[in-house]
Amino acid sequence: MLNKILQNKRKILLLILLLFLLISIRTFENQLFYDPFLHYFEGDYVNKSLPDYNAFWLFLGMSFRFFLNAIVSLVIVYCLFKDREMIQFASILYLFFFVILIVGFFSVLHFYGNQNNLLLFYVRRFLIQPLFLILFIPAFYYQKLNK
């Protein structure tokens, strides 16, 4: 076991570095991205009205954050599985989910406003956090076992 870990030490160090990068994206979110909803969802958002926001800059900020997380996540998946077809498939899934989620986010924001804060919270959470990585790793591992 120890011998196997020593053989893969570069891979392990790279994975640790990539995880640190994901943590850094989260840590410096206030400085890196325009998102007035960061502070809104920290408090009692059920009783507060929506914050003022610039839709264009919000779209750019959320897109930038989503794609940063997606790129780091894809590199993590590649380090773990070394399968280009899997990365292509995951890239298509990331793009598909981005379109669905960003349209859903702005639709909920526009049509429901303050009426459906919980849905807005969860759609936004999927856009700004690397949650798909948590779903993809076990799914791809299971698929690798069944090949």
Secondary structure as GFF3:
##gff-version 3
##sequence-region A 1 147
A	DSSP	alpha_helix	2	7	.	.	.	ID=ss1
A	DSSP	alpha_helix	9	27	.	.	.	ID=ss2
A	DSSP	alpha_helix	29	32	.	.	.	ID=ss3
A	DSSP	alpha_helix	37	40	.	.	.	ID=ss4
A	DSSP	alpha_helix	55	81	.	.	.	ID=ss5
A	DSSP	alpha_helix	84	107	.	.	.	ID=ss6
A	DSSP	pi_helix	108	112	.	.	.	ID=ss7
A	DSSP	three_ten_helix	113	116	.	.	.	ID=ss8
A	DSSP	alpha_helix	117	128	.	.	.	ID=ss9
A	DSSP	alpha_helix	131	145	.	.	.	ID=ss10
###
